[in-house]
């Protein structure tokens, strides 16, 4: 970690609120849809939407999955969230198969 705090995304809170409202979900319902009811409360979602706190990366990833977005749409202030959600991501990464892990030769 550096000495300076990391730069915050200016539009993240608005995008998270837009996603929840576009999906017509309450704060409790979005937690349930993301499978986070054991770890978080409605207050956490409120803090994220008000810009008082930033969610951990795995929570942002859950928002992106739920909305059908690539994560960069959430964190890049230059990108817009589509009007209609859920959307279809423009790209997908390669899924890592669980189990065997190959080590590089050499």
C-alpha positions, -999 to +999 in steps of 0.1 A: +000+000+000+012+035-008+011+065+014-017+082-005-053+069-006-063+055-039-084+077-062-121+073-058-144+069-088-166+100-090-196+082-105-196+048-088-223+056-062-246+069-089-240+038-111-247+014-082-280+032-075-289+032-112-284-006-113-305-013-083-334+010-095-332-003-131-336-038-118-365-026-096-349-040-064-349-028-028-317-026-010-325-058+008-335-075-024-302-066-042-283-081-013-303-113-016-299-114-054-261-110-050-260-137-023-246-113+003-272-113+030-250-131+055-222-105+052-239-072+045-270-052+054-292-026+038-271+001+055-240-011+035-259-007+002-271+027+013-236+038+022-223+026-013-252+044-031-246+077-012-208+076-019-200+073+018-182+040+014-168+020-015-177-017-018-151-043-019-141-056-054-160-089-050-192-068-043-186-047-074-182-079-093-216-092-080-232-059-091-217-063-126-228-099-129-263-091-117-266-062-142-250-081-170-221-057-172-184-058-175-167-045-143-150-017-162-184-001-168-188+004-131-153+017-123-146+038-154-161+072-150-160+077-188-184+047-194-221+048-191-244+021-176-269+010-203-304+023-199-319-013-200-307-038-175-298-066-173-275-061-202-252-084-222-215-078-215-195-069-246-167-093-236-160-121-213-128-134-199-116-169-199-131-191-172-105-208-150-113-244-144-111-253-108-091-283-097-059-289-115-034-261-118-008-262-144+027-249-136+048-232-163+075-254-178+111-246-173 
